[in-house]
Amino acid sequence: TEGKDLPFCCFTPSRSPVPTMGFCDSIMSGIESVSHAGPVTGSSAKLPAHNVVSDGSSSSLVMHYCSSCSAELHKEASVGCSCGAALYCDEDCQAEHGAAHRRACTAQLRAELDAEKGTEGGEAYDEDKVAGLCLMLGVALVRREKLNEAEGLLAEAAEVYERTKGLYSKEVAAALGNLGNISMRQARWREALATYSEVLKISERVNGECHEETVKVHECLAAVHVSRGGNASLEQGLDKYKGALQMFIDLSGGREDRHTSRVRSSMAQIFLQLGKKHFAVGQLEKSNRVQDHIARHKGSVSDEEDRLQTLMALGESYMKIPGKLGEAIEALEQGLEVVRRIHPQGHSSEVRFRMLLGTLLKQVGRLGDALESLTGCLPHIKKLYGRDRTMAAAVTSECARLMEALGRGG
C-alpha cells in the first residue's frame, strides 16, 4: 500500500513473514519535499488492456478497478498513468489520487531524478534530494518487479546517505532495508542476512534495542532463516519469531496487537512446515481473535486484508486435521463475510474463498450449499481470468456433477 511507511515496505508477497517497516515518518516527509515538479507529460493516457493492474493472486488474473475510488472499470474506457501502475475512472479520479500515486509513479519519479541530476551550468545538485528520489524510485520499481534496476538506485541512495547523514542514520537503514528485501526476493540468503544484520545494528543505535522498528528487523532476519528451508533453518527462524513476539508483548504492556498477530501468523506457517498442525492452528486462532478485535474497533482495510489471509490460512490448517472440517468451513465463511464488506462483488478474494468453501461443503454432504457457493463465483471467474477458460470449465463441470447428485438435471 502507498503510505508514509513506504521506504521500508517493498517486500510484501502473500503470506510474507517480513513485516511492513517504516523506520521514521520524517524520512518520507523529507523526501516528499524534495521536488515540486508537475505531472509528467502524457501521464493521462488511454492504456491498452495488458497494462491493467493485477492483484498478484494468480499469474493469469487481471483486475480492473479504479486506483482512487475502487470502482470496477471497463478497460477500454479507463484513464491511466503512463507508468502503467494505476488506472482511473476519469481525469477527476486521477487528479484526486495524484498526490498518493506520486510515491509509486516510476514515470514521474524518474523524470524528477533525471531533472535533478541534469542541473545546467555544472551546478552541483542536492545530494540528499537525489538520494531521496533514488529511494522512492527504487521502492516503486521493486513493486513492479524490476529488481535489478531498483537495486542500483537503492545502493546509490545508501551510499549518498552514508556520506551526508552518516552510517547510523534512519535514511541509510531505509535504503539498506530495501536492499535486503531484494536479496530475499532473489533467494540470496547470505546477502540478505548480512544486510539485515547491518540494519539491525543501525536500528539498535538509532532507535534503541527495545523499539518497534528494531523488533521488525528481527522479524526480517527470522524470515531469511525460514526462506532458506530445511528443518534446522525453520527452527532457527521459529526461535527468532518467538523472541520477536515476546519483545512486542513487552513493548505493548502485555497486550496483543497487530504486531503480535502478524508474528503469530508467521509462526503458524513454520509449524505447518514442521508438521505441527495443532500448534499452527493455535497460533492462527489467537491471531484471528486479535485481528477481529482490531477490525471491530479501529481497523483499516489493511487490517481486514490481514484478517482475510489469517482466515484462509486457518481454514486450510483445519482441513489438515481429522474431524475439523466444520471449523474449516466456519473460518472460510467468516472470511467470505469480510470479503463482502471490504471488496466489490466478484473480487478475486471472493472467488478463492467460494471455491475452497464449495469443496469443503461437498465433503461434508452439504451439496446444495456447495452448488450455491460454486455457481456464485462462476461468473466472476470468467470475468477475472479472461481467455484462460481452464478454471471456469472445471467449476462448470463440478457444478454439473452436484446438480446431478441433487437430482436437478443438467
Secondary structure by P-SEA (a helix, b strand, c coil): ccccccccccccccccccccccccaaaaaaaaacccccccccccccccccccccccccccccccccccccccccccccccccccccccccaaaaaaaccccccccaaaaaaaaaaaaaccccccccaaaaaaaaaaaaaaaaaacccaaaaaaaaaaaaaaaaccccccaaaaaaaaaaaaaaaaacaaaaaaaaaaaaaaaaaaacccccaaaaaaaaaaaaaaaaaccaaaaaaaaaaaaaaaaaaaaaacccccaaaaaaaaaaaaaaaaacaaaaaaaaaaaaaaaaaaaaaccccaaaaaaaaaaaaaaaaaaaaccccaaaaaaaaaaaaaaaaaccccccaaaaaaaaaaaaaaaaacaaaaaaaaaaaaaaaaaaaacccaaaaaaaaaaaaaaaaaacccc
